[in-house]
């Protein structure tokens, strides 16, 4: 065999091996990046395909909330504002808790984005408060939602700047705001079976195989003391690193400041005849911590325990208490998605079932 033929022969062998390896790995990688299904943010970080909870975005409820892109300046009963939990992230059946509110209470519910340009939801409410928005829309209730770990970032702990204002068309600003949580997902596009994601699949899963449970780059994986998810592996908890790192911003003094800030906002809204509801979404780690086999290796969050006992001029939606009571029942699966930082349909529905719009404060 001459040199050219030998080179061609080995080149074909190498290319064939290269293609075959990618083709085999792609059978697993495509579980993390499917074309027609939703896969959680943690699965995309970790490539832990055995923790995936494959799901579709479907709507089965008769009544729907009003998305800010579809808003036509009509009066509404409830305004919601918050992060990805309020904006359909996590996916699955009836991914908006606002739809459950619309259906159960027969309310018109408007979900609006953060319009403060500062990722601060209180500033967004103050902007609306200091315009003529509430006078025209006439909401009875505002639900302010924020995931527990980001309260210090997206709500803040200091006194209100009640003079926050915006010059211009506030209705137009709302409709022009980018929907960052439901924008086009590049991973919905077809991905060739030869790609660098396959290498990540090997790298991240090999690292877990060699190192076992614990912390990784942006997430943790820990063993649970019982099966709590319906994924292929049912007794592992995958959670976001910030759930641990941001506990340092949840001291008793921090929560007192937060409560004072919320009370101040509630009093301002009350002057407009609006009742404020505050719904911190419990971190996945915080909800499941007591079921970790190695829970003593991790700090305990007292965010809800501190806040629960303070005097309030607003309605506190205690998501940890509501979900923990359900979780402590026997054989309860999937209150959070196994592959995601967000709660699922069961939790969304349960939260709304515990809402009471007859209260005026506690």
Secondary structure, 3 states (H helix, E strand, C coil): CCHHHHHHHHHHHHHHHHHHHHHHHHHHHHHHCCCCCECCHHHHHHCCHHHCCCECCECCCCCCCEEHHHCCCCCCCEEEECCHHHCCCCCCECCCHHHHHHHHHCCCEEEECCCCCCCCHHHHHHHHHCCCHHHHHCCCEEEEEEEHHHHHHHCCCCCCCCCCCCCCCHHHHHHHCCCCCCCCCHHHCCCCCCCCHHHHHHHHHHHHHHHCCEECCCEEEEEECCCCCCCCCCCEEEEECHHHHHHHHCCHHHHHHHHHHHHHHHHHHHCCCCEEEEEEECCHHHHHHHHECCHHHCCCCCHHHHHHCCCCCCEECCHHHHHHHHHCCCCCCCCECCCCCCECHHHHHHHHHCCCCCCCCC
